[in-house]
Amino acid sequence: MNLKDYLSIAPEIEEALKEGKPIVALESTILSHGMPFPENVEFAHKVEKVVRAEGAIPATTAIIGGKLKIGLTSEELDIMCKAENVGKVSRRDVAVYLATGKTGATTVATTMMLADMAGIRIFATGGIGGVHRGAETTMDISADLQELANTSVCVVGAGCKSILDIGLTLEYLETYGVPVCGYQTDDFPAFYCRKSGFGVDYNIKDANEAARILKTKWDLGLKGGMLIGNPIPEEYSLDYDEMEKVIVKALDMAKKDGIHGKATTPYLLAHIKDLTNGVSFASNLQLAYNNAKVAAQISVELSKLK
C-alpha cells in the first residue's frame, strides 16, 4: 500500500508519532456539516486547545487537494468551516475525492480510517452514527458501525445521537464484537441526554483503566475499535422526554421533505437546533469539548503504557 502519495501528516504530528507522544484525532464533518459559520471556527480552535490542555496533540482530519490530511493549519480549518463545496466523505467516497481533488469533511468512519493509517489510536467525536429509526425498511445504517468493527481506533463520544434507534445500534455493535463501555457510567449516553435507558458492557472508572483495556485488546490481536460512551456534563444535559418530542417532530419534517441518506443527520441536527431555540446547539458544543478532554486523558495514559 503506497500511502505516502496520499497521506499528508502535519510536522508536529509526524514528530509526535515517532516519539510515541499522545495524539487525539478529531473529525471535520462536525465543522462543515454540523455547525454554522463562524461559530464553528471558534469551536475548531477551542476543541484543539482542550486536547492540548490535557497534554495531548490534536489531529483534525480532512481531505484537501487530493491528500488525506492529518492535522490542519488555521487556513485549512477555515476552509472546512466555510464549507464551500465541501462534501461529507465516508469510506465509500474516499477514493473519488482523492482522485478528483475534491475537498471533503471526514465523518466518524473516515476519521477512524485516517487515524488508523497514521497510527493514531484515540479519536474524540460528538456522537457516532448508527441504525436509523425505521431502518428495518430503509436499511439506513451508518458506516460508522462497520468501521468500529474493523478499524483499531477507540472512539470517545457522547454515545450516539438520539435521532437514532439506540437499541438496534447497540445490538448491531454487539453482533460485530465491538466493546461498548461507559466512562464512569452504567448507562449508555444519548448525546444531549446522560441516559438512554440502555446499559453498557462495562463501566470504566478512569483514563488509566481505559488505556489498559485498549492495550490488552490490541495486544491480543483483536480486530476493531472500542466505543467509550462519555455522558454530557450534568449542567448541559437535556430532558430525555422533551428531546424525544423534538426529535419525533424533526423526523416528521425530514420525511415530508424527502430527506434520506447522508443528508439526514445534518438536516435533523439543524432542525432540532431551531426547535429547541439553540439550546441543543449549546449542549452539542459542551459534550464535544468534554469528549475531547477525556480522549486526551486516555491518549496520555495509553502513551505511558507503550
Backbone bond lengths (Angstrom), bond angles and torsions (degrees), N, CA, C in turn:
res aa  C-N    CA-C-N  psi(-1)  N-CA   C-N-CA  omega(-1)  CA-C   N-CA-C  phi
1 M - - - 1.468 - - 1.531 108.97 -
2 N 1.317 115.98 120.57 1.466 119.97 -175.88 1.538 110.12 -96.52
3 L 1.332 115.04 75.11 1.458 120.25 -174.39 1.517 113.72 -70.22
4 K 1.341 116.22 -29.91 1.471 118.83 -171.45 1.532 112.70 -60.42
5 D 1.331 116.97 -23.37 1.462 119.90 178.40 1.525 112.25 -72.28
6 Y 1.322 116.29 -20.21 1.470 120.79 -173.81 1.530 114.06 -116.76
7 L 1.330 116.48 -24.93 1.463 120.81 -173.87 1.525 110.92 -93.36
8 S 1.333 115.98 124.18 1.464 121.42 178.63 1.529 108.42 -119.34
9 I 1.322 115.93 104.50 1.469 121.61 -176.74 1.519 109.69 -102.88
10 A 1.323 116.89 127.89 1.465 121.61 179.43 1.529 109.76 -58.22
11 P 1.340 118.42 142.88 1.476 122.22 -176.32 1.533 113.38 -52.60
12 E 1.328 117.19 -43.23 1.472 120.12 -179.42 1.530 111.01 -60.24
13 I 1.324 116.30 -40.54 1.466 120.65 -178.14 1.527 110.73 -74.11
14 E 1.332 116.17 -37.85 1.460 120.25 177.39 1.529 110.70 -59.84
15 E 1.319 115.60 -43.05 1.466 120.87 178.55 1.528 110.65 -65.28
16 A 1.336 115.49 -42.51 1.469 120.39 -179.85 1.529 111.15 -62.94
17 L 1.329 117.09 -38.37 1.460 121.33 177.94 1.529 110.97 -63.46
18 K 1.325 116.11 -42.46 1.468 120.82 -179.93 1.520 111.22 -64.28
19 E 1.346 116.07 -36.29 1.466 120.96 -175.67 1.527 113.20 -92.75
20 G 1.344 116.78 -0.04 1.468 120.16 178.89 1.513 114.00 70.95
21 K 1.327 116.83 25.76 1.471 120.22 179.12 1.531 110.53 -76.15
22 P 1.330 117.38 156.83 1.470 120.52 179.89 1.533 112.32 -70.42
23 I 1.324 116.32 134.83 1.464 122.91 -179.14 1.525 108.18 -135.16
24 V 1.314 116.90 144.95 1.471 121.82 175.64 1.527 108.96 -124.92
25 A 1.325 116.40 121.82 1.464 121.16 175.52 1.530 109.97 -76.32
26 L 1.325 115.99 144.17 1.466 122.76 178.01 1.524 108.42 -131.02
27 E 1.305 117.34 143.37 1.469 120.97 -178.94 1.526 111.09 -86.37
28 S 1.345 116.21 168.26 1.467 119.86 176.44 1.527 113.55 -116.59
29 T 1.337 118.49 -9.03 1.470 119.51 176.17 1.522 111.02 -61.61
30 I 1.330 116.47 -35.37 1.469 120.28 178.12 1.533 110.50 -60.05
31 L 1.342 116.97 -29.94 1.458 121.55 179.03 1.530 111.41 -79.93
32 S 1.328 116.35 -49.01 1.466 120.93 -173.00 1.521 113.83 -80.71
33 H 1.337 116.41 -31.76 1.470 119.13 -172.53 1.527 113.64 -127.53
34 G 1.330 116.71 0.62 1.459 118.67 -177.46 1.514 115.08 -114.90
35 M 1.341 116.84 -11.59 1.472 120.80 -176.54 1.519 110.15 -144.07
36 P 1.352 116.71 149.71 1.465 119.80 178.34 1.527 111.80 -79.32
37 F 1.321 115.91 155.48 1.472 123.06 173.39 1.535 107.30 -85.73
38 P 1.329 121.26 139.02 1.475 127.99 5.17 1.524 114.88 -97.51
39 E 1.351 117.52 6.98 1.468 119.10 179.75 1.531 111.82 -56.68
40 N 1.341 115.53 -32.88 1.462 118.97 -178.36 1.530 112.94 -68.16
41 V 1.333 116.62 -26.27 1.474 120.14 178.41 1.525 109.49 -65.69
42 E 1.322 115.12 -47.38 1.473 120.41 178.72 1.533 109.85 -60.13
43 F 1.344 115.64 -43.31 1.464 120.00 179.27 1.528 111.16 -61.83
44 A 1.333 117.00 -45.35 1.473 122.08 -176.83 1.524 111.51 -56.72
45 H 1.336 115.99 -42.40 1.470 119.97 -179.01 1.533 111.19 -76.80
46 K 1.339 115.87 -37.09 1.464 118.50 -177.59 1.528 111.87 -69.44
47 V 1.341 117.11 -40.60 1.465 118.96 -178.10 1.533 110.29 -64.79
48 E 1.340 117.07 -33.33 1.464 119.91 175.79 1.534 110.73 -68.10
49 K 1.339 116.28 -36.91 1.477 120.17 177.52 1.527 110.98 -64.98
50 V 1.333 116.69 -37.48 1.471 121.35 178.76 1.527 110.10 -60.32
51 V 1.328 116.02 -43.95 1.468 121.26 179.08 1.531 110.08 -63.03
52 R 1.318 116.79 -45.29 1.477 120.79 -179.15 1.528 111.79 -64.73
53 A 1.327 116.09 -35.90 1.469 120.03 -178.31 1.527 111.81 -62.78
54 E 1.329 116.92 -23.50 1.471 120.97 179.33 1.523 112.18 -94.27
55 G 1.340 117.08 1.97 1.458 120.51 175.80 1.519 115.14 94.99
56 A 1.335 117.02 12.55 1.469 120.50 177.91 1.529 109.92 -114.05
57 I 1.322 116.18 170.36 1.467 122.00 -178.22 1.529 109.03 -110.62
58 P 1.347 117.74 127.31 1.468 120.02 -179.86 1.525 111.83 -78.41
59 A 1.334 115.85 142.34 1.470 121.09 177.99 1.530 108.11 -132.64
60 T 1.326 115.95 85.71 1.466 119.86 177.39 1.527 108.52 -74.70
61 T 1.325 116.58 137.71 1.466 121.04 -174.40 1.525 111.45 -112.22
62 A 1.333 115.43 154.54 1.468 122.16 177.73 1.527 108.49 -169.23
63 I 1.326 116.14 170.87 1.466 121.57 171.81 1.526 107.53 -116.44
64 I 1.327 115.38 114.79 1.468 121.21 -176.73 1.530 108.83 -136.82
65 G 1.327 116.68 129.03 1.469 121.24 174.54 1.508 114.53 58.17
66 G 1.328 117.24 40.10 1.454 120.30 178.44 1.511 114.60 74.19
67 K 1.339 117.32 16.75 1.471 121.35 -179.60 1.529 111.08 -127.06
68 L 1.319 115.41 144.37 1.459 122.55 170.32 1.524 106.45 -83.99
69 K 1.307 116.86 108.33 1.469 121.49 -174.26 1.531 111.14 -92.28
70 I 1.330 114.37 127.74 1.464 121.35 174.63 1.523 106.81 -116.62
71 G 1.313 116.78 99.45 1.463 121.39 -173.75 1.512 109.88 98.06
72 L 1.331 116.89 118.92 1.461 120.99 -175.67 1.525 111.45 -113.77
73 T 1.328 115.65 144.50 1.465 120.95 172.84 1.527 108.38 -76.35
74 S 1.336 117.19 170.54 1.473 121.20 177.13 1.524 110.89 -58.99
75 E 1.342 115.98 -38.86 1.473 120.68 179.78 1.535 110.35 -65.27
76 E 1.330 116.06 -40.68 1.468 120.07 179.88 1.522 111.35 -70.03
77 L 1.330 116.73 -35.90 1.474 119.97 174.61 1.528 110.34 -61.57
78 D 1.323 116.50 -40.67 1.469 120.50 178.07 1.523 111.73 -62.00
79 I 1.332 116.44 -39.95 1.473 120.72 177.50 1.532 109.94 -58.62
80 M 1.330 115.82 -45.79 1.467 119.60 -179.01 1.521 111.49 -67.70
81 C 1.327 117.13 -35.48 1.467 121.03 -178.38 1.528 112.55 -74.07
82 K 1.326 116.91 -38.03 1.472 119.79 177.42 1.528 111.16 -69.35
83 A 1.321 115.44 -28.06 1.474 122.69 170.58 1.522 114.44 57.25
84 E 1.331 116.58 33.49 1.465 119.63 177.11 1.532 108.79 -83.13
85 N 1.330 115.95 116.09 1.475 121.84 -176.73 1.529 112.19 56.44
86 V 1.321 115.48 37.73 1.466 120.90 176.28 1.524 107.99 -104.55
87 G 1.322 115.89 116.44 1.461 120.33 -179.14 1.517 112.24 -84.43
88 K 1.323 115.03 167.69 1.467 122.14 175.67 1.520 106.89 -100.66
89 V 1.327 117.08 112.62 1.463 121.74 -167.61 1.529 112.11 -108.80
90 S 1.323 115.15 119.11 1.457 120.56 170.95 1.526 108.39 -106.70
91 R 1.321 117.83 -176.86 1.472 122.50 -174.00 1.534 111.63 -51.93
92 R 1.329 116.73 -43.79 1.470 119.64 -174.60 1.529 112.91 -64.78
93 D 1.349 116.63 -22.44 1.466 121.39 -173.90 1.524 114.28 -93.59
94 V 1.340 117.37 -13.48 1.470 121.12 -168.46 1.531 112.65 -57.69
95 A 1.322 117.67 -49.77 1.468 120.72 -176.86 1.526 111.50 -62.55
96 V 1.331 116.92 -39.33 1.470 121.26 179.33 1.525 110.37 -62.37
97 Y 1.329 116.60 -46.41 1.470 120.68 -177.57 1.526 111.47 -66.51
98 L 1.320 117.40 -38.29 1.464 120.04 179.06 1.526 111.15 -68.85
99 A 1.328 115.89 -45.82 1.465 120.26 -175.70 1.519 112.68 -68.06
100 T 1.339 116.64 -29.94 1.466 120.37 -176.25 1.530 113.15 -101.58
101 G 1.329 116.80 -1.58 1.463 120.63 176.98 1.515 114.64 73.12
102 K 1.338 117.37 20.34 1.462 120.66 179.29 1.526 110.50 -75.42
103 T 1.333 115.64 159.52 1.463 121.17 176.03 1.523 109.03 -98.89
104 G 1.325 116.00 130.55 1.453 119.84 -176.66 1.514 113.17 -137.63
105 A 1.334 114.75 143.61 1.463 121.85 174.55 1.525 108.43 -90.78
106 T 1.312 116.29 137.75 1.466 121.33 -176.59 1.528 111.54 -86.53
107 T 1.334 115.54 130.69 1.458 122.54 173.84 1.531 108.64 -79.68
108 V 1.328 116.24 -176.22 1.467 120.01 174.86 1.534 109.81 -58.64
109 A 1.342 116.85 -47.08 1.464 120.45 -178.07 1.530 111.25 -59.85
110 T 1.337 116.58 -47.46 1.465 119.41 -176.32 1.525 111.73 -70.95
111 T 1.313 117.28 -35.61 1.468 119.87 177.10 1.521 110.16 -63.82
112 M 1.333 117.06 -40.15 1.467 120.06 175.26 1.526 110.79 -59.98
113 M 1.329 116.90 -43.48 1.465 121.65 178.25 1.519 111.62 -57.63
114 L 1.340 115.38 -50.66 1.462 120.96 -177.29 1.521 111.14 -65.16
115 A 1.333 116.36 -42.01 1.464 120.35 178.88 1.523 109.98 -60.29
116 D 1.324 116.72 -44.94 1.462 121.61 -179.54 1.527 111.48 -62.86
117 M 1.330 116.53 -41.36 1.473 120.60 177.94 1.530 111.21 -60.04
118 A 1.339 115.83 -36.90 1.468 120.21 -177.39 1.528 112.60 -84.79
119 G 1.335 116.87 -18.17 1.462 120.30 -177.01 1.518 113.20 94.25
120 I 1.344 117.14 22.26 1.469 122.26 177.30 1.524 107.30 -95.95
121 R 1.328 116.83 130.88 1.465 120.54 -171.67 1.530 114.85 -106.35
122 I 1.324 118.26 -11.92 1.475 120.45 -177.22 1.525 109.47 -121.55
123 F 1.310 116.10 135.73 1.466 122.93 -175.48 1.530 109.20 -138.13
124 A 1.323 116.51 128.83 1.469 121.87 177.31 1.522 110.14 -106.77
125 T 1.324 116.21 130.80 1.459 121.26 176.98 1.525 108.86 -136.26
126 G 1.336 116.28 -179.20 1.466 119.52 175.64 1.515 109.05 -75.71
127 G 1.333 115.55 -64.69 1.459 122.47 176.13 1.514 108.18 -157.11
128 I 1.313 116.70 154.07 1.465 119.56 -178.04 1.524 111.24 -80.24
129 G 1.343 115.52 162.33 1.448 120.94 167.76 1.517 108.57 -78.94
130 G 1.328 116.80 174.61 1.457 118.36 -178.48 1.514 111.63 -168.47
131 V 1.325 114.88 -149.70 1.460 121.20 178.17 1.528 108.13 -83.50
132 H 1.333 116.20 119.52 1.462 119.58 -178.98 1.520 111.10 -75.07
133 R 1.313 116.17 153.91 1.461 120.50 175.18 1.528 108.64 -60.96
134 G 1.315 115.44 134.09 1.463 119.81 -178.04 1.516 113.35 84.08
135 A 1.341 117.26 10.53 1.475 120.55 -176.44 1.525 112.68 -63.94
136 E 1.343 116.91 -19.18 1.464 118.84 178.50 1.535 111.80 -64.41
137 T 1.342 116.02 -18.98 1.474 119.17 175.13 1.535 111.78 -111.69
138 T 1.332 117.78 -33.57 1.477 120.22 -176.70 1.527 112.92 -89.21
139 M 1.341 117.52 -21.44 1.468 123.57 -173.70 1.531 111.84 60.40
140 D 1.331 117.00 27.33 1.461 121.30 -179.07 1.529 109.44 -84.07
141 I 1.324 115.02 95.97 1.465 122.35 -178.98 1.517 107.82 -127.93
142 S 1.315 117.33 126.89 1.460 121.81 -176.29 1.529 112.22 -64.71
143 A 1.331 115.14 141.69 1.466 121.37 174.68 1.529 111.66 -65.81
144 D 1.341 117.40 -14.53 1.472 120.68 177.91 1.530 111.36 -55.70
145 L 1.337 116.65 -36.29 1.463 120.41 -173.92 1.525 111.77 -69.88
146 Q 1.335 117.06 -41.99 1.463 119.96 176.00 1.530 111.30 -66.32
147 E 1.334 115.65 -33.91 1.471 119.07 178.61 1.521 110.24 -65.48
148 L 1.332 116.70 -41.60 1.462 120.83 177.34 1.531 111.12 -61.93
149 A 1.322 116.30 -33.74 1.460 120.50 -179.78 1.525 112.49 -72.25
150 N 1.321 117.43 -26.48 1.471 120.88 -169.47 1.525 115.95 -116.95
151 T 1.338 118.15 -18.62 1.461 121.41 -172.35 1.529 110.74 -113.49
152 S 1.328 116.04 128.24 1.468 121.21 -171.90 1.528 112.89 -82.31
153 V 1.310 114.83 68.32 1.466 122.59 176.49 1.526 107.92 -133.07
154 C 1.318 117.03 135.03 1.458 121.99 176.54 1.526 109.43 -86.22
155 V 1.324 116.31 128.75 1.464 121.51 -179.80 1.527 109.57 -107.01
156 V 1.318 115.86 121.62 1.472 121.50 175.66 1.518 107.36 -103.42
157 G 1.329 116.61 116.89 1.460 120.82 -179.09 1.515 110.03 -150.60
158 A 1.329 115.80 168.72 1.470 120.37 -179.66 1.530 109.43 -83.77
159 G 1.342 115.37 54.95 1.456 120.73 -177.62 1.514 110.26 72.46
160 C 1.324 115.82 -137.11 1.459 118.92 174.39 1.521 109.16 -124.96
161 K 1.305 115.17 158.55 1.456 120.88 -175.92 1.522 109.96 -59.88
162 S 1.323 116.14 136.17 1.454 120.61 -175.64 1.516 113.33 -71.63
163 I 1.351 117.49 -1.28 1.461 121.17 172.80 1.531 110.45 -75.42
164 L 1.342 117.64 -9.88 1.460 122.87 -176.24 1.523 111.52 -94.47
165 D 1.324 115.62 172.10 1.457 121.64 169.67 1.529 106.10 -88.24
166 I 1.321 115.67 98.18 1.468 120.27 -172.17 1.524 111.79 -66.29
167 G 1.326 117.30 -40.83 1.456 120.84 179.71 1.517 112.21 -59.33
168 L 1.333 116.98 -46.96 1.464 120.42 179.69 1.527 111.57 -68.43
169 T 1.320 116.92 -33.83 1.467 120.71 176.74 1.534 110.78 -61.08
170 L 1.327 115.97 -44.69 1.465 120.25 179.70 1.528 111.50 -68.03
171 E 1.336 117.12 -36.89 1.469 120.62 176.56 1.530 110.46 -62.56
172 Y 1.325 115.90 -41.98 1.475 121.44 -180.00 1.528 110.06 -61.76
173 L 1.341 115.92 -46.39 1.475 119.93 -179.75 1.521 111.11 -63.56
174 E 1.329 116.71 -37.64 1.463 120.04 179.24 1.532 110.68 -64.81
175 T 1.324 116.73 -41.39 1.467 121.39 179.41 1.523 111.20 -58.49
176 Y 1.325 116.49 -36.90 1.467 120.88 -177.47 1.530 113.02 -94.77
177 G 1.332 116.62 10.94 1.461 120.25 171.78 1.511 115.48 73.33
178 V 1.338 117.12 25.25 1.470 120.34 179.51 1.528 109.66 -87.91
179 P 1.345 119.47 119.21 1.459 120.47 176.38 1.538 110.29 -65.94
180 V 1.316 116.60 130.50 1.461 121.89 177.14 1.528 107.14 -116.27
181 C 1.324 115.64 106.81 1.460 121.01 -176.59 1.525 110.70 -111.56
182 G 1.314 116.18 154.35 1.458 121.29 173.81 1.514 108.62 -101.74
183 Y 1.318 116.86 144.48 1.467 119.61 176.02 1.523 107.42 -95.53
184 Q 1.341 115.04 103.15 1.460 123.22 -177.30 1.532 111.25 57.82
185 T 1.332 115.77 39.34 1.471 121.09 176.75 1.523 109.76 -155.12
186 D 1.346 115.59 147.44 1.462 121.67 173.31 1.526 111.09 -91.90
187 D 1.339 115.72 -12.65 1.459 121.39 -175.69 1.525 111.22 -102.45
188 F 1.328 116.35 137.66 1.454 120.22 175.56 1.526 108.43 -73.36
189 P 1.351 117.86 121.31 1.471 119.21 -177.07 1.529 112.00 -72.69
190 A 1.321 115.52 154.72 1.466 121.53 -178.43 1.528 110.14 -120.29
191 F 1.332 115.15 60.89 1.459 122.11 173.47 1.534 111.52 60.82
192 Y 1.325 118.28 -96.58 1.474 121.42 -178.95 1.530 112.17 -68.80
193 C 1.323 116.68 -18.55 1.470 121.97 -173.32 1.529 110.13 -117.38
194 R 1.322 116.17 146.06 1.463 120.32 -175.89 1.530 112.63 -74.29
195 K 1.344 115.82 -24.25 1.466 119.73 -178.11 1.518 110.32 -130.88
196 S 1.345 114.53 148.34 1.467 120.13 179.01 1.520 111.99 -116.47
197 G 1.351 116.64 -10.38 1.458 119.79 -173.58 1.522 112.05 92.74
198 F 1.341 116.30 -0.57 1.462 121.64 178.06 1.525 109.37 -116.00
199 G 1.330 115.73 147.73 1.455 120.15 -179.71 1.520 112.95 -90.65
200 V 1.331 115.93 171.45 1.470 122.36 175.30 1.524 108.64 -108.19
201 D 1.343 116.53 166.63 1.463 120.49 178.67 1.528 111.56 -71.29
202 Y 1.334 115.60 -33.23 1.463 119.59 -175.50 1.523 109.33 -158.56
203 N 1.337 115.68 141.87 1.466 122.46 177.76 1.533 108.27 -96.13
204 I 1.322 116.35 109.48 1.468 121.90 179.73 1.526 109.26 -82.42
205 K 1.326 116.70 127.59 1.472 118.70 -172.16 1.529 113.86 -83.31
206 D 1.353 117.96 -27.59 1.470 119.27 179.88 1.528 110.44 -162.19
207 A 1.335 115.72 177.98 1.466 121.52 -175.89 1.521 112.24 -65.17
208 N 1.325 117.06 -35.37 1.465 120.16 -179.93 1.521 111.20 -64.80
209 E 1.332 115.89 -42.13 1.470 119.29 178.60 1.531 110.57 -64.85
210 A 1.315 116.65 -40.48 1.468 120.76 177.34 1.527 110.36 -58.45
211 A 1.333 116.45 -46.05 1.463 121.49 -179.36 1.522 111.56 -63.01
212 R 1.340 116.43 -40.52 1.469 119.90 -179.29 1.533 111.33 -66.26
213 I 1.323 116.34 -38.36 1.475 120.58 177.93 1.530 109.83 -64.74
214 L 1.330 116.58 -45.11 1.463 120.81 179.91 1.528 111.40 -62.46
215 K 1.313 116.39 -46.00 1.474 120.31 -179.82 1.527 110.01 -59.94
216 T 1.327 116.53 -43.52 1.461 120.80 -179.44 1.529 110.74 -63.21
217 K 1.312 116.66 -45.13 1.475 121.77 179.83 1.522 110.70 -57.15
218 W 1.319 116.08 -49.14 1.467 119.89 -176.59 1.528 112.40 -77.34
219 D 1.345 117.64 -29.40 1.470 120.20 173.45 1.529 110.40 -60.61
220 L 1.320 116.20 -35.36 1.464 121.49 -179.09 1.529 112.79 -77.97
221 G 1.334 115.79 -6.76 1.457 119.44 -179.25 1.515 112.99 77.10
222 L 1.336 116.59 19.99 1.464 120.28 178.37 1.527 109.32 -75.43
223 K 1.304 115.49 117.75 1.466 122.19 -175.64 1.522 110.79 -67.60
224 G 1.336 115.26 148.55 1.456 120.77 171.90 1.518 114.08 100.00
225 G 1.304 114.25 175.85 1.455 121.24 -175.95 1.511 113.14 -101.22
226 M 1.322 114.50 -162.53 1.457 121.97 176.98 1.514 107.53 -142.70
227 L 1.310 116.41 143.14 1.462 121.10 176.41 1.516 108.69 -105.41
228 I 1.331 116.09 123.38 1.465 120.99 175.18 1.519 108.25 -109.95
229 G 1.337 115.31 112.23 1.459 121.09 178.86 1.519 110.11 -83.19
230 N 1.327 115.32 113.63 1.465 122.06 -176.83 1.536 108.76 -111.26
231 P 1.326 118.67 108.64 1.465 120.03 -172.58 1.528 113.46 -63.44
232 I 1.310 115.95 145.63 1.458 122.17 173.77 1.530 108.64 -57.89
233 P 1.350 118.91 140.77 1.470 119.65 178.02 1.536 111.50 -53.62
234 E 1.317 115.01 141.34 1.477 122.08 -174.44 1.522 113.14 -48.30
235 E 1.338 116.03 -43.60 1.476 119.13 -173.48 1.528 113.30 -69.32
236 Y 1.327 116.81 -14.77 1.471 119.66 -179.48 1.527 112.76 -110.57
237 S 1.334 116.48 0.30 1.466 118.79 -177.26 1.529 110.21 -74.45
238 L 1.337 115.26 152.36 1.459 121.75 -178.87 1.526 109.50 -111.56
239 D 1.322 116.07 159.48 1.457 121.65 -178.46 1.537 110.17 -69.86
240 Y 1.333 116.31 129.54 1.464 120.90 -174.49 1.535 111.79 -62.12
241 D 1.326 117.18 -47.09 1.471 120.62 -177.14 1.527 111.54 -65.00
242 E 1.336 116.28 -40.59 1.468 119.60 178.22 1.530 110.71 -64.62
243 M 1.323 116.41 -42.17 1.463 120.02 179.75 1.528 111.34 -66.30
244 E 1.340 116.30 -34.05 1.462 119.57 178.57 1.535 110.81 -62.16
245 K 1.327 116.50 -40.97 1.481 120.63 177.87 1.533 110.48 -61.85
246 V 1.331 115.84 -43.72 1.467 121.19 -179.96 1.537 110.32 -63.51
247 I 1.319 115.73 -43.98 1.470 120.66 -177.91 1.530 111.01 -64.05
248 V 1.325 116.63 -43.77 1.467 120.35 179.03 1.532 110.24 -60.17
249 K 1.326 116.15 -40.76 1.469 120.60 178.33 1.532 110.62 -64.05
250 A 1.337 116.94 -44.04 1.467 121.41 179.55 1.533 111.10 -64.94
251 L 1.329 116.78 -37.35 1.464 120.96 177.89 1.531 111.29 -64.43
252 D 1.337 115.94 -39.81 1.472 120.35 176.57 1.524 111.05 -62.21
253 M 1.341 115.78 -40.70 1.471 120.96 178.66 1.531 110.56 -63.16
254 A 1.335 116.00 -42.31 1.466 120.71 179.96 1.524 110.89 -62.94
255 K 1.341 115.52 -40.65 1.463 120.20 179.93 1.527 110.97 -63.60
256 K 1.339 115.72 -44.44 1.475 120.49 179.72 1.527 111.36 -64.14
257 D 1.336 116.50 -34.72 1.474 120.71 -178.18 1.530 112.54 -86.64
258 G 1.339 117.30 0.54 1.467 120.77 177.64 1.513 113.94 68.61
259 I 1.332 116.68 31.55 1.471 120.97 -179.76 1.531 109.72 -83.53
260 H 1.334 116.56 133.96 1.462 119.94 177.37 1.533 109.54 -155.51
261 G 1.357 115.37 172.53 1.467 120.76 178.40 1.515 113.17 65.04
262 K 1.348 115.86 -143.88 1.468 120.79 -173.30 1.527 113.32 -68.03
263 A 1.356 117.24 -14.04 1.474 120.61 178.31 1.533 111.81 -79.93
264 T 1.335 117.11 -13.03 1.460 120.73 -172.62 1.528 113.32 -63.04
265 T 1.335 116.64 -53.58 1.472 119.20 -174.55 1.534 112.97 -63.28
266 P 1.356 119.90 -48.49 1.472 118.60 177.24 1.534 112.78 -58.21
267 Y 1.338 116.56 -38.65 1.470 121.09 179.04 1.528 110.06 -62.16
268 L 1.327 116.14 -49.77 1.461 120.18 -176.95 1.533 111.97 -64.20
269 L 1.344 116.32 -43.83 1.467 118.98 -179.42 1.532 111.68 -62.44
270 A 1.344 116.55 -39.40 1.469 120.41 179.16 1.519 110.87 -65.05
271 H 1.327 117.09 -42.10 1.469 120.05 -178.62 1.528 112.20 -74.78
272 I 1.338 116.76 -32.12 1.470 119.68 174.75 1.522 109.92 -65.31
273 K 1.328 116.55 -38.24 1.469 120.68 176.16 1.527 110.31 -58.73
274 D 1.338 116.39 -46.44 1.470 120.81 -179.69 1.528 111.21 -65.24
275 L 1.323 116.15 -43.00 1.468 120.80 -176.76 1.529 112.45 -68.70
276 T 1.337 116.89 -23.12 1.476 120.31 178.64 1.529 111.56 -102.83
277 N 1.339 115.81 11.30 1.479 120.66 -178.77 1.525 112.99 55.80
278 G 1.311 115.91 37.54 1.465 120.58 174.94 1.514 115.48 87.65
279 V 1.347 116.98 -8.14 1.468 119.41 -177.46 1.531 110.85 -63.63
280 S 1.333 116.84 -39.26 1.468 120.06 -178.85 1.521 111.10 -64.87
281 F 1.336 116.77 -33.00 1.468 120.29 179.80 1.524 110.84 -66.53
282 A 1.327 116.31 -42.64 1.469 120.68 178.15 1.530 110.29 -61.57
283 S 1.330 116.27 -39.93 1.468 120.33 177.69 1.520 111.09 -65.99
284 N 1.325 115.76 -39.31 1.462 121.73 178.61 1.533 111.05 -57.39
285 L 1.334 116.21 -44.44 1.464 121.01 178.39 1.529 110.96 -60.54
286 Q 1.316 115.98 -47.78 1.468 120.21 -174.34 1.519 112.49 -67.70
287 L 1.321 117.17 -38.03 1.469 118.23 179.19 1.529 110.73 -68.99
288 A 1.334 116.35 -33.68 1.472 119.71 178.39 1.534 110.96 -67.83
289 Y 1.333 117.10 -40.91 1.467 120.13 177.10 1.535 110.17 -63.23
290 N 1.328 115.83 -42.09 1.463 120.59 -179.15 1.528 111.35 -64.26
291 N 1.327 116.87 -38.61 1.467 120.59 177.91 1.529 111.10 -66.51
292 A 1.327 116.31 -39.79 1.465 120.70 178.46 1.533 110.56 -62.52
293 K 1.319 115.82 -40.19 1.473 121.12 179.69 1.535 111.15 -62.81
294 V 1.328 116.07 -49.80 1.468 120.32 -178.56 1.529 111.00 -66.73
295 A 1.330 117.01 -40.80 1.472 120.41 178.45 1.523 110.85 -60.59
296 A 1.325 116.54 -41.20 1.470 120.57 178.91 1.531 110.78 -63.63
297 Q 1.325 116.57 -41.14 1.466 120.46 178.95 1.532 110.95 -63.10
298 I 1.331 116.08 -41.25 1.469 120.30 178.79 1.530 110.28 -66.74
299 S 1.329 116.53 -40.89 1.464 120.83 179.35 1.530 111.39 -62.18
300 V 1.327 116.28 -40.17 1.471 121.52 177.58 1.537 109.77 -61.11
301 E 1.348 116.30 -45.78 1.471 119.94 -179.56 1.521 111.38 -66.81
302 L 1.327 117.48 -37.81 1.466 120.75 179.99 1.531 110.56 -66.22
303 S 1.342 116.51 -37.65 1.461 119.28 179.68 1.536 110.86 -66.87
304 K 1.311 117.51 -31.07 1.474 120.95 176.49 1.530 110.90 -67.01
305 L 1.320 117.12 -39.50 1.454 122.13 -179.23 1.523 112.05 -68.31
306 K 1.324 115.74 -33.23 1.461 119.85 179.55 1.518 111.74 -69.25
